[in-house]
């Protein structure tokens, strides 16, 4: 089993954010919009996007699942490295 506390120490400036009811509603609004464009996200990815958007943060990704035009219309998405 991985040492989660030890792994967390490697993240430096990363701050964990709560997934609240407000963020859940934001996730539902985002998913509805993405369904209309034909590019829905998985629930896990959707929670990440909704949290970033609710916080007004840029989404930094290294996963092609987030590379959708509809998503880029909702928040700033920066690609980190090749994927």
N, C-alpha and C positions, 0 to 999 in steps of 0.2 A: 504494500500500500504506500502511496506517495505521502510525503510529509507536507500537508497542506499549509501549515503555518510557516514552515521553512520556505516553501514555494512562494507564499504571499510576500515574504520579505524581499524577494527579488523584484517586485513590481515598483519599488521606490515611490514615485509621486502619485501612483494610481489610488483613487479614492473609490471605495465601494458605495454605490447608491442604492437606496431602498426602492423596491418595486411596490408602489402604493396603488390604492384604488384609482387615483387620478391617472397614474401611468397606465393602468389596465384599460381605462376608458380611452386614453390616447392610442393605445395599441389597437383597440377595436376600430377607432376612426381611421387609422392608417391602413389597417387590413381591408376595410371596406373600399377605400380609395384604390388600393393596389389590386383588389379583385376586379374592379372596373377596368383597369389597364391590362388585366390578364397576367399579372406578375405577383401573386400573393407570396408571402414569406412563411417560413416555418414558424410555429409558435415561439420557439427559442430565439430565433433571429428577430422576430417581431418585438419581443420584450426588450432586446438590446436597442433597437431603433427607437422605440417609444420612450425609453429611459433617456437616451441622448437628446431626443427632440424636446421632451418635457423640461430638461435642464438647459436647453438652448445651446447645446454643445455640438461640436463637429464630430461626426462619426468616422473613426479611423479604422479601416478594415484590411484584412489580408485574406479575404474569403470571397470568391466569385459570387456567392449567393446574394451578396448585397449590391451587385453590379446591375442595377435596374434603373431605367430612366425614370419611372414613377417615383422611386425613392429619392432620387436626386432633386426632384421638384419639391420635396418636403423638408429636406435638411441638407446641410453641407456634408458630403461624403468624400473622404480622402483615402486613396488606395495606398497601402503600405506594402512595398515590395511586390514582387511578381506573384501572380496566382493563376 
